[in-house]
Amino acid sequence: MARAFADVLRELSGGEFYEQATNKLAEVVEGVTLHRKPGEFSITLKIAPNGDAVIVSETIKAKVPEAARGSTVFFVTSGGALVRQDPRQQDLPLRTVAAATPSSGEASNG
């Protein structure tokens, strides 16, 4: 009878692989729960002959969902640099205006 798969997993890389797989699976589940997007988790075992024994190599692949990222509009200068302000548009000569304060004789709306 074959040995239980979970028992073999626990012994790969001296137990280190099992711990890494457990942590990575938890990371994927957390990302799915947090971002409400699908994730992926897979384990690959490669088994190669080695005389009367075999060598088992393992890998973990995971796609953890991430938050959606926004976009930013940039303009391109004649030299190829990315800038936020349109280089073809002139700056308006804006100035700061102090807020008017009512004099003591004026009625206030309050």
Number of C-alpha atoms within 10 A of each C-alpha: 3 4 7 8 8 9 10 12 18 14 12 15 12 9 12 13 17 18 12 12 19 11 12 19 21 14 18 20 17 15 19 18 13 12 14 12 12 14 19 13 16 12 10 11 13 10 11 11 9 9 7 5 8 11 12 15 12 14 11 14 13 15 16 20 20 15 10 7 6 5 6 6 8 12 14 13 13 8 6 8 9 13 12 10 14 13 12 8 7 8 9 6 5 6 6 5 6 6 6 6 6 9 8 7 6 7 8 8 4 3
